[in-house]
């Protein structure tokens, strides 16, 4: 569902686990592109606030302590999981975001694998600050944005796919994957341009890694003032 939408009346079944539609049309006078653009702009604003929050805050845990090191390292691993998870999901959705409802592969275990892996990446970024509280704030605010976006997206899908989407809605979790539901497809239509764009976008998750290291060094050397001490 994340980045692909379609409709019910003109939809036609083309393959197991997939349903296609002719074009992306506005529903209730609101276009899908508007919903997605709003989500992106809100996330960019949050990223700006996150950055300044990290600049002026610091966890009470010592930056060279074991807890800080474990949390930051786990966050880096989560970031790579998010990047590869988003790429994996894109292999299935393949740029058909306005023409196909995909219900196989990662979309068979969760309706929103791209959002799920994005949250994993955001949690990873938060963990790299060395603060559990910062990580929870990052995830909670992003989750609210994603939840609101998904609610809007589901309105489109209900109207466009009707009972097909209702059945998918009832059988597949919205966000948290349920591995026992896994089903796959025999072939995939891979679009290199879309795949590489997802890789490029995913690499954005890596930017905070060196940035946070520089901020931490600046705080340790007194270059950046620490105005807020986080309890954990």
N, C-alpha and C positions, 0 to 999 in steps of 0.2 A: 504494500500500500504506500510506502514511503514516498516514492517518486513516480508512481505510475497510477493512472486513473482511467476509467472507462465507463461505458454505459450499458444499460440493460436492454432496451428494446431492439437496437440494431446490432447487439452483440452476437457473435457467432462462435461456436466452439471449434477450435482448430487443433487442439492436442490435449492429451491427458494432463490435467493440472493447469490449463491455460484457457483464457477466454479473451477474445479480441474485440475491439470496437473501432469504428471508422475514424473518429477524430475526438480531440479534446474540446468539449463544449462547455460554456459556462452553465452552472446550475444555480438557480436562485439568484441570478444576476451577479454572481461572484465567480471569477475564474480561478482555476487551480494555480495558475502562475502567480496570482495575487496572494493566495494563501502561502505559497512557498516563499515568495519574496518577503512577505511580512515576517515569516519564521527566520529567514536568513538575517534580516536587519536587526531583529531582536537579539539573536545570538551574537551578532557582531557588537552590539551595545553591551551585552553581558560580558563578552570577552574583554572589552575596554575596562569595564568596572573590575573584573577579576584581576587584570594586570595592575591597576593602581592599588587594589586591595592587597595584593602580594607585595607590592613595593613598600607599603607602610606597616605591614604586619609580620609577625614571626611567631612560630610555634615555641612553646615553653620547653620543648624537647631540644637538647643540644644538637646543633647541626652535624656534629661529628659523632653523635651517639648511635647506638645500635638501632633503636626504634626508628629514628629518622632515616637511617640508611636503608633499612628493610622496607619501609613505606615508600620511599622514593624509588627504590629498585623495582618494587612491585608495580608501581605506577608506570614505569617505563615499559615493563612487560605488557601491561594492559593496553598501553598506547599502540604497541605493535600488533597485538591481538585485534584491536579496533581497525587498524589499517587493513590488515589481511582479511578480516571479517567483512568489511565493506566491499573490498575487491571481489571476494567470493560471492557475495550477494549480487553484485553487479553482473557477474557472469550469467546469472539466471534472469535478471530483469532486463539486461541488455539494451538499455535505452528506450524500451518500449513503454515508458512511463505514462504516455497518454493514449496508448493503444492496446494494452494487455493487462489483464489481471492474472498475475502469476501465483500459482498455488503449489508449486513443487520446490524441491531443494530446500534452501533455508526458509522459503516462504511457506513451507508445509509445517514447520514447527513454531513459527511465529509470523504474525501478519506484518510485522515491521522490523525485519532484521537490520535494515540500514539504521533505523533509529536506535535499536538495541545496541549495535556495535558503536554507534556514536556516543551513547551514554557510557559504554565501557571506556571509550577513549577520553571522555570528559572526566570520568572518575580517575583515570590514569594521570591526567594532567593535574588534577587536584592533589593526588597522592604525591606527586613530585615536589609539591611545596613542603613536604615533610609534616603536614598537619592533617589529621583526620577531620577536624572541624572544617577546614577549607575544602577538603574533598567532598564532604557532605553538602556544603553550601553550593558548590559547583554543580553537583549532580541534581540536587533538589530544584534549583532554579531552571536548569536545562530540561528536567523532567516536566515541569509545569508548562514550559513552552511547547515541548513535543506533544504532551497530552492535549493541549488546546488545538494544535495543528491536526492531530489525528482525528479529533472530534469533527473538525471541518471536513477532512478528507473522507470520513465515513459517510457523510451526507451525500457526497458526490457518488460514492460507490454504491450506496443503497439505491439511488435513483437510476444509475446506469446499469447495474447488474441485477437488481431485483433480488429474487429468491436465491440466485446463485451466490451472491455475496452474503446474504443472510445465513445460508448454510455454512459458508466459510467462516463467517463471524462467530457462529455458534460452536464450531468444531476446533478452531485454531486460536490460541492465546493472542491477545493484542500485542504484548511486548515480550514477556519472559518466555523463552523457548521451552517447548515440551518435546524432547528428543524422540519419545515413543511414537510420535505422529509422522516421523520422517517418511517421505516418499520422494523418489527422484524421477528424472526424465531421461530418455535414452539419448537425446542429443540437445545441444545448446547452440544458439546462434550468437556468436561472439562478435561484438563490434569493437575493434581495437581503439577507436577514437574515444568511445565511452569508457572503456576499461582504463585507458591511460589517464583520462580526465579524473576518474575516481582515485587513481593512484596519486595524482598530483594534489587533489583535494585532501586526500588522507595524510599526505606528508605535512600538512598544516598542523596536525596533531603533534608533530615533532618539534615545532618551533619553540614551545614553552620550555623544553628541556634545557637548551643552553641559556635561554633568557633567565630562567629561574636560578640557574647556577651563578650568573652574573649578578643578579639581585642579591642573592645570598652572600656573595663575596663583598658586594658593596655595603651591606648591612654589617658584616663582620668587621670591616675596616672603617666603619663610621662614616662612610660616604653617604649612605642612605639612612635617614632617621627611622627608627622603629617606633611607631606611635601606638600600635596595638599589639599586645601580647596574647596570643591564642592559648587557651588552657591545654590543648592537646592537638 
